[in-house]
Amino acid sequence: MQSVEQDLKWVTHARLAFAIIAATYWLTLWLPPLPGSWILKFTPMLIAAAALAILLKPAAAVPMAIGFVAAAGGDIFLAFDRNHYFTSGLACFLVTQIAYSMAFVRHRRTFMQRWPWWLPVIAFGLTVLALMWPSLGNDRIPVAVYVAALVFMAVSATTVEKRPGRLFAGAALFVVSDALIGITRFVADFSYSVQIIIAIYALAQYLIFTGAIEAMPKRLER
């Protein structure tokens, strides 16, 4: 009993720390560059990885933790130089999409009955890819592969919860944030793009983190 209470208390603290640190990093984006502020960007992902590794059963904990650690790697690359390290960041986030998908598929429920949720995600992904396509050049294959993995991750997220909710909302927002990154790079930038993208991305990851806690089997469950 004490172990259960300790785990739940630790996870509560992890959720709060994730939210506070992510919000603090977002606020720094409105200020002149601060030395070391990039650390705040990836720290919430490591917190989520550790919390899920402790709380969830291995079949869910391992891929989810890998996904968040890979996302932290992608955050570091993009924080240093979004243009120069774009491919490296893309590779890290590809690992994230694959890892999340593995966790979601292992705990899937019915699929075809969820089409009202996953069909719009597929349509959105294809639309964004078509919009970027003329400007992709040599990046067409890696970007197409990434978009496919991203969309599959969100589609598979529709099957985890009893009814698509927090976890799926996070996956869908992840698609939106990455779509905006692609648009700003390959189509056209827009005002406050970084602040908007980071806000959506951080919320997406928080919802995936907390949604996984709610929907996936815990170590201490029978």
C-alpha positions in Angstrom: 0.0 0.0 0.0 2.8 2.4 0.9 4.5 1.7 -2.4 1.3 2.5 -4.3 0.9 5.7 -2.4 4.5 6.7 -3.1 4.2 6.0 -6.8 1.0 8.0 -7.1 2.5 10.9 -5.1 5.6 10.8 -7.3 3.6 10.9 -10.5 1.5 13.8 -9.2 4.7 15.7 -8.6 6.0 14.7 -12.0 2.9 16.0 -13.7 3.1 19.3 -11.9 6.9 19.7 -12.6 6.2 18.9 -16.3 3.6 21.7 -16.5 5.6 24.3 -14.6 8.9 23.7 -16.4 7.2 23.7 -19.9 5.3 26.9 -19.1 8.5 28.5 -17.8 10.3 27.6 -21.1 7.4 29.0 -23.1 7.6 32.3 -21.2 11.3 32.6 -22.0 10.5 32.6 -25.7 9.1 36.1 -25.3 12.3 37.4 -23.8 15.8 38.0 -25.2 17.8 34.7 -25.4 18.6 33.4 -22.0 21.7 31.2 -21.5 20.7 27.7 -20.7 17.0 28.2 -21.3 17.1 25.3 -23.8 17.5 23.0 -20.8 13.9 23.8 -19.8 12.7 22.6 -23.2 13.7 19.0 -22.9 13.5 18.5 -19.2 9.7 17.8 -19.1 10.2 15.0 -21.6 12.7 13.3 -19.3 10.4 13.7 -16.3 7.6 12.1 -18.3 9.9 9.2 -19.4 10.9 8.5 -15.8 7.4 8.7 -14.4 6.0 6.4 -17.0 8.9 3.9 -16.6 8.0 3.8 -12.9 4.2 3.6 -13.1 3.3 1.6 -16.2 3.8 -2.1 -16.9 6.8 -2.8 -19.1 4.9 -3.4 -22.3 3.7 0.2 -22.2 6.5 1.7 -20.0 9.4 0.8 -22.3 8.2 2.2 -25.6 6.6 5.3 -23.9 9.8 6.1 -22.0 11.9 5.6 -25.2 9.5 7.9 -27.0 9.8 10.7 -24.5 13.6 10.4 -24.3 13.8 10.6 -28.1 11.6 13.7 -28.0 14.0 15.2 -25.5 16.8 14.6 -28.1 14.8 16.2 -30.8 14.1 19.2 -28.6 17.8 19.6 -28.0 18.6 19.6 -31.7 15.9 22.0 -32.6 16.7 24.3 -29.7 20.3 24.6 -30.8 19.6 25.4 -34.5 16.2 24.6 -36.0 17.6 24.8 -39.6 21.0 23.2 -39.3 19.9 20.3 -37.1 16.4 19.8 -38.7 17.2 16.4 -40.0 18.7 15.2 -36.7 15.6 16.5 -34.9 13.4 14.8 -37.4 15.2 11.5 -36.8 14.7 11.8 -33.1 11.0 12.5 -33.4 10.6 9.7 -35.9 11.8 7.4 -33.1 9.2 9.1 -30.8 6.4 8.4 -33.3 7.4 4.8 -33.7 7.8 4.2 -30.0 4.5 5.8 -29.1 2.8 3.7 -31.9 4.2 0.5 -30.5 2.8 1.3 -27.1 -0.6 2.3 -28.5 -0.9 -0.7 -30.8 -0.1 -3.1 -28.0 -3.0 -1.7 -26.0 -5.4 -1.1 -28.8 -9.2 -1.7 -28.7 -11.5 -1.6 -31.7 -10.2 0.2 -34.7 -12.8 0.5 -37.5 -15.4 1.9 -35.1 -13.1 4.8 -34.4 -13.1 6.1 -38.0 -14.7 9.5 -37.1 -11.6 10.3 -35.1 -8.8 8.8 -37.3 -10.1 9.7 -40.7 -9.8 13.5 -40.3 -6.2 12.9 -39.0 -5.3 11.1 -42.2 -6.9 13.8 -44.3 -5.1 16.5 -42.5 -1.7 14.7 -42.8 -2.2 14.2 -46.6 -3.3 17.9 -47.0 -0.2 19.2 -45.2 2.1 16.9 -47.1 0.6 18.0 -50.4 1.0 21.6 -49.4 4.7 21.1 -48.6 5.5 18.8 -51.5 6.5 21.3 -54.2 9.1 22.8 -51.8 10.5 19.6 -50.3 13.1 18.9 -52.9 15.6 16.3 -51.6 13.7 16.1 -48.4 10.6 14.5 -50.0 11.3 10.9 -48.9 12.3 11.6 -45.3 9.5 14.0 -44.8 6.9 11.7 -46.3 8.1 8.8 -44.1 7.9 11.1 -41.1 4.4 12.3 -41.9 3.3 8.7 -42.4 4.7 7.7 -39.0 3.2 10.8 -37.3 -0.2 10.1 -38.7 -0.1 6.4 -37.8 0.8 7.4 -34.3 -2.2 9.6 -34.0 -4.5 7.0 -35.7 -3.3 4.3 -33.3 -3.9 6.6 -30.4 -7.7 6.5 -31.1 -7.7 2.9 -30.1 -6.2 3.0 -26.7 -8.8 4.7 -24.5 -12.4 3.5 -23.9 -13.4 6.6 -25.9 -10.8 8.8 -27.6 -10.0 11.5 -25.0 -6.9 13.0 -23.4 -4.4 10.6 -25.1 -5.8 11.1 -28.5 -6.1 14.8 -28.1 -2.4 14.9 -27.3 -1.6 12.8 -30.3 -3.7 15.0 -32.6 -2.1 18.2 -31.3 1.3 16.6 -31.9 0.3 16.2 -35.5 -0.7 19.9 -35.6 2.5 21.2 -34.0 4.7 19.2 -36.4 2.6 20.2 -39.4 3.2 23.9 -38.4 7.0 23.2 -38.2 6.9 21.8 -41.7 4.8 24.7 -43.0 7.2 27.3 -41.5 10.2 25.5 -43.0 8.9 24.5 -46.4 6.0 26.9 -47.2 6.0 30.2 -45.3 6.8 31.4 -41.8 4.2 33.4 -39.7 4.3 35.7 -36.8 5.0 34.2 -33.4 5.4 30.8 -35.1 7.9 29.5 -32.5 5.7 30.5 -29.5 2.6 29.0 -31.1 4.3 25.7 -32.1 6.0 25.3 -28.7 2.7 25.9 -26.9 0.9 23.3 -29.0 3.8 20.8 -28.7 4.1 21.1 -24.9 0.4 20.7 -24.4 0.4 17.7 -26.8 3.2 15.9 -24.9 1.5 16.7 -21.5 -1.8 15.2 -22.7 0.0 12.1 -24.0 1.9 11.8 -20.8 -1.1 12.2 -18.5 -3.4 10.3 -20.9 -1.0 7.3 -20.8 -1.1 7.3 -17.1 -4.9 7.1 -17.2 -5.4 4.7 -20.0 -2.5 2.2 -19.8 -2.0 -0.7 -17.4 -0.1 0.1 -14.2 2.6 -2.0 -12.6 0.6 -2.5 -9.5 -2.6 -3.5 -11.2 -3.5 -7.2 -11.3 
